[in-house]
Amino acid sequence: MFTLQKQFKRPKGILGWVVGKVMEFDNRKINNWSIKQLSIENGDRVLEVGYGPGYCIKRISTRFPDTFVDGVDLSETMKDAAENKNQKAIEKGRVRLFVQDISQFELYDAQYDRIFSVNNYPLWNDQKQALSHLYKMLKTGGTLLITVQPRGDEERDSKARRYGEEISQALKETGFKNISLSYKDVTPALTVSIKGVK
């Protein structure tokens, strides 16, 4: 079981590729829900933290052909999968994919209009540091959205509500304003999205 948990954090090799497919299928509803809440506009610069097999990046770059989308993920295997899915946009310079821990990740050439993360926040090694980096990388007035659906041992509606409270508080402490929570009742557990504005 421990090996499988590690695969969900940092998918690797053949098993990692399979885990990526499972994540893409499982997360489809909440991915689409998260994208909708971002209110992306054509021409926006967007960052996804924990892009997995690249489903959201593909959706955004297809629906908004003038956007620029960057992604950061811990897994080389997921980078390969996401590159395959987004090859055309990468060739046009509209999508860039990075492999790094978000708590250390900083880009000095980009300021984002929207930053989002789906089912990745609980895996961040240093959540406080990561939020601080994301705050710096957002334009003034930019939006951060974090979506979490409790899984495995945490699969309870009460855990989703607790995530909502904890993440809201963390965003406040980082300096975000206009913090709002939304919930979606989807299988296997209630899902929470926390939105904040710089």
C-alpha positions, 0 to 999 in steps of 0.5 A: 500500500505504501508503494501505491501511496508513493506512486500517487505523490510521485508517479514513476515508471509503468505503474506511475503511468497507470496511476496517472490514467486513474487520476485523470479519470477520477479527477475529471469532474473536479478538474472541470469544476475547478477550471470553471471557477477560475473564470479564465479569460483568453490571454491569461497566463495560468500555472497548474501545480500538480498537472499529472497527465496534463488533462487540465492544461490541455482543456485550458489551452484548447478552450482559450487559444491565447492563454499561456499555461505553465505546469509544475509537478514532482513526476518525470513520468507525468511530465512525459504523459503531459508532453504527449497530450500537449505536444502542439501547444508546447511546440507553439510556446504556449505550454511549458512543463517543469518537474520540481517541488512546489515549495522550491519552485520559482519562476522569475520570468512569469507573473500569473493571472490564475494559479490552481491545484487539484488534489495536490495540496496535501502532497506539498512538502512545505505548504507555507513556503509553497503558498508564499512562492505562489503569492509572489508569482501572482499578479496583483488581483490574480486568483489562486484556487486550491481544490481537495477531495479527501482520498483513502483513509481521509475519505470523509465529508468532515475532512473536506470541511476541515481542509477548507478551514485549514487552507482558508486560514493558510491563505489569509496568513499568506496575505490573500484576500476575498477568500471563498469556499465552494463544495461539490458533492462527488464520489467518493467524497465531498470536495472543497475548493478554496479561492483567494485573490492577491 
